Amino acid sequence: MDKVKTLVDWIKESNKTVFFGGAGVSTESGLKDFRSKDGLYNMKYDYPPEEILSHHFFIEHPEEFYKFYKDKLNSLNYKPNITHEVLSLMEKNNLLSSIITQNIDGFDTSAGSTSVIELHGTVLKNHCMKCNKFYDAEYVFNSDGVPRCTEDNEIIKPDVVLYEEPLNDEATFQALQEISSADLLIIGGTSLNVYPAAGFIRYFQGKHIVLINKDITPYDNICDLVINDSIGKVFTEIKKELDL
């Protein structure tokens, strides 16, 4: 693939490469995305998924929230794929500065990457809403009904950004800092339709911006290289070309 060879050349030349990923990175592990024709938003529930995953719904209907959350967002039944693995290897070989992800599955850290900015939080971290005691994903997903704190019986909330909630200030700052100081920005597996995160790429001031996604996006025209293919297939080629 000539385009992949070009990308690999840019990776080798870059002093600072940042990866910005979306749901398409994890769908190849078996997880459902949100907006595709087979995604969560096109499934039929008693309530629209956008409402179920909102702050007010979590507060008002925790039982219904957790029924959906445990059924559809449990990443413990899946594992990182080739893309996560190659990104981790790139970091270990000083070919990648950081990963900025819109995903909440925790696969990047599970695959061994250490410089990961989780814009929308992660299912791997959960806290009591009263005393702030930490609980892991196993405790939450394996609980009966609504998971509650062992200290005060208060509801436990996943550390994920729900609709109506702002992005974490620190994560936002770190992401913008990484993007604005990068030479090469690789965007993968995202339709770039989720704001404010999608708007972050406008802060890029480096040499090359690359997009790997099966479908076209609103930002294709500002990219130096667009690869419309399976992200797993592309990263398999990257691994081979970089001899990782």
C-alpha positions in Angstrom: 0.0 0.0 0.0 1.7 3.2 -1.2 -0.2 5.3 1.2 0.9 3.3 4.2 4.5 3.5 3.0 4.1 7.3 2.9 2.7 7.3 6.4 5.5 5.2 7.7 8.1 7.5 6.2 6.3 10.4 7.9 6.3 8.5 11.2 10.1 7.9 10.9 10.7 11.6 10.1 8.5 13.0 12.8 9.8 14.3 16.1 6.4 14.1 17.7 3.6 11.9 16.5 0.1 11.9 18.2 -2.7 9.4 17.5 -6.3 10.6 17.8 -8.7 7.7 17.9 -12.5 7.0 17.9 -14.9 4.1 18.1 -13.7 2.5 14.9 -10.4 1.5 16.6 -12.3 -0.7 19.0 -15.1 -2.1 16.8 -12.5 -4.6 15.4 -12.3 -6.0 18.9 -16.0 -6.8 18.7 -17.4 -3.7 20.5 -20.4 -1.9 18.9 -19.8 1.7 17.9 -22.6 4.3 18.3 -23.4 5.9 14.9 -23.0 3.2 12.2 -26.0 1.4 10.8 -25.3 -1.5 13.3 -24.3 0.9 16.1 -26.0 1.4 19.5 -28.0 4.4 18.3 -29.8 2.4 15.7 -30.9 -0.3 18.2 -34.4 -0.3 19.7 -34.7 0.3 23.4 -37.5 1.6 25.7 -35.5 4.9 25.6 -33.1 6.3 23.0 -29.5 5.4 23.9 -28.6 9.1 23.8 -31.1 9.7 26.6 -30.0 6.6 28.6 -26.4 7.8 28.5 -27.3 11.3 29.8 -26.6 12.7 33.2 -30.2 13.4 34.1 -31.2 9.8 33.1 -28.4 8.3 35.2 -29.7 10.3 38.2 -33.4 9.7 37.7 -33.3 6.1 36.3 -30.1 4.4 37.6 -31.7 0.9 37.2 -32.5 1.5 33.5 -29.1 3.2 33.0 -27.1 0.3 34.4 -29.2 -2.3 32.5 -28.1 -0.7 29.3 -24.6 0.1 30.5 -23.8 -3.4 31.6 -25.4 -5.0 28.5 -23.7 -2.7 25.9 -20.6 -1.1 27.3 -18.9 -4.0 29.1 -15.5 -4.1 27.5 -14.3 -6.8 29.9 -15.7 -9.4 27.6 -13.4 -8.2 24.8 -9.7 -7.5 24.4 -7.4 -5.0 22.6 -6.8 -5.6 18.9 -3.8 -5.1 16.5 -4.2 -1.4 16.3 -4.0 -1.0 20.1 -1.0 -3.4 20.1 0.9 -1.5 17.4 0.2 1.9 19.0 1.7 0.5 22.3 4.8 -0.8 20.4 5.2 2.6 18.6 5.2 4.3 22.0 7.8 1.8 23.4 10.0 2.5 20.4 9.7 6.3 20.8 7.7 6.6 17.6 4.5 7.9 19.3 4.1 10.6 21.9 0.6 10.0 23.0 -2.8 8.6 22.3 -5.9 10.8 22.5 -9.0 8.6 22.6 -12.7 9.2 22.5 -13.3 5.6 23.6 -14.2 4.5 27.1 -13.2 0.8 26.9 -9.7 1.2 28.4 -8.1 -0.9 25.6 -5.2 1.5 25.0 -3.9 1.2 28.6 -4.7 -2.6 28.6 -2.5 -3.0 25.6 0.4 -1.3 27.4 0.3 2.3 26.3 1.1 4.7 29.1 0.6 8.1 27.6 -3.2 7.9 27.0 -5.6 10.9 27.3 -9.2 9.5 27.7 -11.4 12.5 26.6 -14.6 10.7 27.6 -13.3 8.8 30.6 -13.1 5.1 31.0 -15.3 2.2 32.3 -12.2 0.9 34.2 -12.6 3.6 36.8 -15.7 4.1 39.0 -16.3 6.1 42.2 -18.9 6.3 44.9 -21.0 9.5 44.5 -20.8 10.2 48.2 -17.4 9.2 49.6 -15.5 9.0 46.3 -14.2 5.5 47.0 -12.7 3.8 43.9 -14.2 0.7 42.4 -12.9 -1.3 39.4 -14.8 -2.3 36.3 -15.2 -5.9 37.6 -17.0 -4.8 40.7 -19.4 -2.6 38.7 -20.2 -5.0 35.8 -20.5 -8.0 38.1 -22.8 -6.3 40.6 -26.5 -7.1 40.9 -28.6 -4.2 39.7 -27.3 -0.8 40.6 -23.7 -1.0 42.0 -23.5 0.5 45.4 -20.6 1.6 47.7 -19.6 -0.9 50.4 -19.0 2.0 52.8 -22.2 4.1 52.6 -24.5 2.2 50.2 -24.5 5.2 47.8 -24.7 4.7 44.0 -21.4 4.2 42.2 -20.9 6.3 39.0 -18.6 5.2 36.1 -15.9 7.8 35.4 -17.3 8.3 31.9 -18.5 11.6 30.4 -22.3 11.3 30.0 -24.3 13.6 27.8 -24.9 16.9 29.5 -21.6 16.6 31.3 -18.5 18.6 30.3 -15.2 17.1 29.2 -12.6 16.8 32.0 -10.6 20.1 32.0 -7.2 18.4 32.5 -7.8 15.9 29.7 -8.9 18.7 27.4 -5.9 20.8 28.2 -3.5 17.9 27.7 -5.1 16.9 24.4 -4.9 20.4 23.0 -1.3 20.7 24.1 -0.4 17.4 22.5 -2.1 18.2 19.2 -0.8 21.7 18.9 2.8 20.6 19.5 2.8 17.5 17.2 4.6 17.2 13.9 2.4 14.4 12.7 -1.3 13.8 13.7 -2.8 10.4 12.8 -6.5 10.2 13.2 -8.1 6.8 13.1 -11.5 5.2 13.4 -13.6 8.2 13.9 -16.3 10.0 11.8 -15.2 13.3 13.4 -18.8 14.1 14.2 -18.6 14.2 18.0 -18.0 17.7 19.4 -16.2 19.3 21.1 -13.6 16.5 20.6 -13.7 16.6 16.8 -12.9 20.3 16.8 -9.6 19.6 18.6 -7.8 18.7 15.3 -8.1 22.4 14.2 -5.4 23.1 16.8 -2.9 21.1 14.8 0.0 23.2 13.4 2.5 20.5 12.4 3.6 19.1 9.1 1.2 16.3 8.3 -2.3 15.2 9.3 -3.4 11.7 8.3 -6.9 10.2 8.4 -7.5 6.4 8.5 -11.3 5.7 8.4 -13.5 3.4 6.3 -15.9 6.2 5.4 -15.4 9.8 4.4 -15.5 12.5 7.1 -16.2 16.3 7.2 -12.4 16.8 7.6 -11.0 14.8 4.7 -10.3 17.9 2.8 -7.9 19.3 5.4 -5.8 16.1 5.6 -2.5 15.5 3.8 -3.3 11.8 3.5 -6.6 9.9 3.7 -6.7 6.1 3.8 -10.2 4.7 3.5 -9.6 1.2 4.8 -9.9 -1.1 7.9 -7.7 0.5 10.6 -6.6 -2.9 11.7 -5.4 -3.8 8.2 -3.5 -0.5 8.0 -1.8 -0.9 11.4 -0.9 -4.5 10.5 1.0 -3.0 7.5 2.5 -0.2 9.7 3.8 -2.9 12.1 5.4 -4.7 9.2 6.9 -1.6 7.6 8.3 -0.4 10.9 9.6 -3.9 11.8 8.0 -3.7 15.3 
